[in-house]
Amino acid sequence: MWIYSWQEIVSMTAAAIVLDWLIGDPKWPTHPVILVGRFIRWVEGKLHKGKETPVISSGWVRTKGVVLTVSTVVLSFSVMLLFILTARSIHEWLGYLVSTWFISTTIAIKGLKDAAYLVYNPLRTGNLADARKYTGYIVGRDTDELGEEELTRAVVETVAENIVDAVIAPLFYALIGGAPLAMLYRASNTLDSMVGYRNDRYRHFGWASARWDDVMNWIPARLTGLLLILVALLQPGLSAKRAAAAIRRFAHLHPSPNSGIPESAVAGALGIELGGLNVYGGAASERARLGWPLRELAQQDIVYAVRMLYGVSFVVMGGLLCILLVLFY
């Protein structure tokens, strides 16, 4: 497979999962995604300095957005490829270590769990002020007035959606093209999270980034749906049948062509309803309601969502180990 063999890529991807389980996002040196974000902000500052107005041609603004998208993903892929080739030229095992580490930085299983528990722990003690503060770190909606149930919903939705973005998609691309392609995906996802908004500033400039992220996530989102159904089948207290039915019934109602799949699956498996009224910058927005409200949301649903997150990663690890057994024996 162009840089490494299939066996080597599967081995490094499996090792990257273990590394993320144990360590999570590195605090030092600077996380590669932070560097990607700085590059995006720098290019944006050069190309797009203010709100979009009717005076400026939307086509021209979209063209500049395409420049941002293409330059970010190409540079991310190229720099990562250069790192890997340089490390491998020094020593084969250094190449393995560098590749494994960089793949691990594109996934965030432990980081997602830690972010969820930053909200769950103060919720358990009734500290809504801290719960609102930490929820604000992981969602774009206003959190100042949210109660316990709405805070729980925000966290469960975030965990569910990010099973695609932070786990399955980067692993999918790592298996296809190693660390360079995994980093290209992470750059694509970072673009969407920074400029892929339908507001006055990014409606046209962020269009290319948002659409590209949709394309990159199309297959991983559907794989995630299948994996969540399997996890619901394996974990006591969850309903695989309801998870599958929820995907069929509700996923297409979500404004994203991809995010509705994992959110519907988690909602169906748990027997809860996700979606509903959110407030962004003071403006109310009614989102599609996903799942059947067989019971009210409870704090423990954050724990259940995290268990599903880890369950998916365990299933993927099991699959990779099976592949390695076949390849080596």
N, C-alpha and C positions, 0 to 999 in steps of 0.2 A: 504493500500500500504506500506508494511513493516515497515516504520517509522510513517508515517502520513496517514490519510485517503485521499481518492481522493478529497473530498471537501476541506480539509485543504491544499493540495498541489496546487489545482487550485486557492484558495484564496491567498496563499503566492506568487504564480507566478504572479497573477494580481497585487498584492501590490508591487512586485519587479519592474514591468514595470513602475508603477506610481513613485516609488522612483527614477528610472533611468531618467524618464522624468524630474523630478524636480531637482535632485542633480547631476546625472551623476556619473562618476568614482570618487571614494573617493580619496582625497589627503593624508588623514591620518586616520587610521594607514596605513602602507604600503599595497598597493593593492595586493591581493592574487596572481594575475597573475605575478607580479614582483617577488614574492617569488618563484613561479614555475619556472620562467625564470632563477633565480639564481641557483636553483637546477639543471636545465638542463645544465647550463654552468659548474657547478661543476663536474657533472658526465661526461660531455664531456671532461673536462680537465683530468680526470682520465683514460678515455678509448680511446681517440682519440686526439693525440697531434699535428698532422700536416697534410699536403696534402696526399691524397691517391696516391699510386704509384703501378705500375704493380708488384713490388717485393712482396707487401703485398697481400695475398689472399683476393679477393673481398668477398668470402663467410665468412671469419673470420671477416672482417670489418662489413659486414651486421649483423653478429651475435652480435657484440658489439652494433650496432645500435638498434637491437631488445631489448637488455638489457636496453638501455637508454629509449626506448619507454615504455616498460612494467613497469619499476621501476617508471617512472614519473606518468603514469596514475594510477597505483595501489596506490602509496603513496598519490597522490592528492585526490583520492576517500576515502582512509582510514582515512586520517587526517580530511577531511571534515565530514565524518561520526562520528568520535570521537568528534569533536566540537559539532555537533548537539545533539548527545546522552548525552554529558556532560551538555549542556545548558538545555536540556529537563529534565534531572534528577534534576536540581536545581529548575526549575519552568517551567510549560508547556508554559506559555506565553513568557518566555525567549527563549525557543526553537523555537517558531514561529518567534520571532524577529530576532534571529541569522540566521535562515534559509532564511527568506525574504531578509536580508541584503546580505548574500552570493550569493543568486540567482541574486540579482541586480548587483553584481560585475562581473557576467559572461556575462552580456549584455552591450551594449554600444551605445544606440540610441543617447543620448545627446552628448556623446563623439565623435561619428562619425559626427554628425551635426557640432559640434564646430570645428573639424579638417577641415571639408569642408569649413566652413566660414572663417577660418584663411587664406585660399587661395583666396576665393571669394572676401573678403573685399579689400585686396590690388589690386586685378585685377580690381575692379571697379574704383580705383583711378589711374590706370596705373602704379602701383608700381610693376613691374615685378620681381625686385630683391627679395622682400619679398615673393611674390607669389611663386617664384622658391624655396626659402628657406623652406617655409612651406609645399610645395608639396613634397619636399625631405624627410620630416618627415613621410609621409604616403605611399610612394611608393619606390620600389627598383631601379627604373630606374634612369639614370642620368638626372638631371633637369637644369643644368647650362645654357644650350642653348635653352631651350624650350620657344616657343612663347605662346601667349595668348590661341590660340586654342588647342595646345598640353597640356598646363597646365590644361585647362578645361577638356579635355578628360581624363587625368590622375585622376582627382578628381572624375569625374562621374563614371569611371570604378571602382575606389576604393569604393565609396559609394555603387554601385550596388553589387559588389562582397561581401561586408561585411554585406549586408542585411541577407545573409546566416550565415556567421561566427559570427557576433556580435549581431544577433537578433533571427532569427528563430531557428537555431540549438541549442543554449543554452536553449531557452524556450522549445523546443521539448523535450530535455533530462531532463529539470527540471520537466516537467509534467509527465514523465515516472518514474523518480527516485529522485525527489527533488534536494536539493542543492548538495549532493554528486555526483550524476550523471552529473549535470550541470557543476560542477567543473572538473570532469573527461573529459568532452568534451572540456572545456576551456584549460586544460592541453594538450590535443591532438592537438588542434589548435595552441597553443603556440609552441609545438614541431615542427610542420610543418613550422611555420614562422621563426624558428631559425635554423633548420638543414635540412629542406626539400627541398634542392636545388640540381640541377643537375650540379654542378661545380666540380672542382678538389678536393675540400675538402669534400664535402658531397654526392657525387654521390652514394656511397654505404652505408656510415654511416647513411645518412639521409633517405635511402630508406624506412625502416620500418615506420618511422614517417610520411612520405609523403603518403604512401599507407594507413596507419591507418586513417589519416585525411580524405582521399578520402572516405573510408568506412563510417566514422562517419557522413560525410556531404551528403551522397548519398540521403537519404530520405528528410532531411531538404531542400536541394537544389531544389528538385522537388516540395515540398510544397511551397517554396518561389516563384517559377515560377507561380504557380496557384494563389498565393496571389497577385503577381504583375499584373497579368492579371485582377484580380478583382479590384485592386486599379485603374488601367488604365480605367476600366469601370466606376468607381465612380467619378474620377477626371476630370473636364472639360479640354478639350484641349489635352487629351491623347487618344491613340488608343489601345483599348484592342484587337481588331482583329489583328492589326499589331504586337502587343506584342506576341500574341500566334503564329502567323506565323513566327516571327523572331526566337522564341525558336525552332520550328520545322526545320527551314532552316539553322540556324547558330550555335546553341549551341554545336553541336558535333564537330565543327571545332576548338573549343578552346582546348589548350593542357591539361586543367583540365577537368575531367569528370563532374565536378559540377559547376565551376565558369562561364562557358559559358551560363548557364541557366539564372541567374539573369542579366548578362550583356546584353545578347541578348534581354531579355524582356524589359529592360530599354531603350535600343537603339531603339527597335521597337516601343515602346509606345511614345517616343519623336520624332521619325522620323529622327534620326541621325545615324551616323556610328561610332562605337567604334572599338578599335583594330588598328593595323597598325604597323608602325616602332617605336620601342623603342630601347634605347641604355642602356646597362648595363656594367658598368666598361669600357666604351670606345668601346665595341663590339656591333654592330648593330644586332637587332633581329626583324624579321618580324613576327608579331602576326596576327592571323586570323582576318579578318575584319567582324564585326558583325553588322547587321542592314543595312538599306537602307539610303544612304545620301540624303534625301529629302531636306535638308538644311544644311548649315554650322553650326558647333558647336558654341555656344555663351555662354558668362558668365552666363546667366540666366539658362542654363542647369544644373548648379550646384544646383541652388535653386530648380529646378524641381525634380532633383534626390533626394534631401533631403526631399521634399514633398512626394515622393513615399516611402522613408524610413519610414517617420512618418505615412503615410497612411497604410502601412503594419502593423505597431505596433498598430494603431487604430483598424484595422480589427481584429487582434488577441485579443485585449482587449475586443472588442465587443463579440467575440466568447466565451471568458472565462466568461464574465458576463452572457451570455445566458446559459452556462453550469451550473453556480452557481444558476441561477433562477430555472432551472429544478431540480437540486440536492436538493435544500433547500425547494422548494415549490411543 
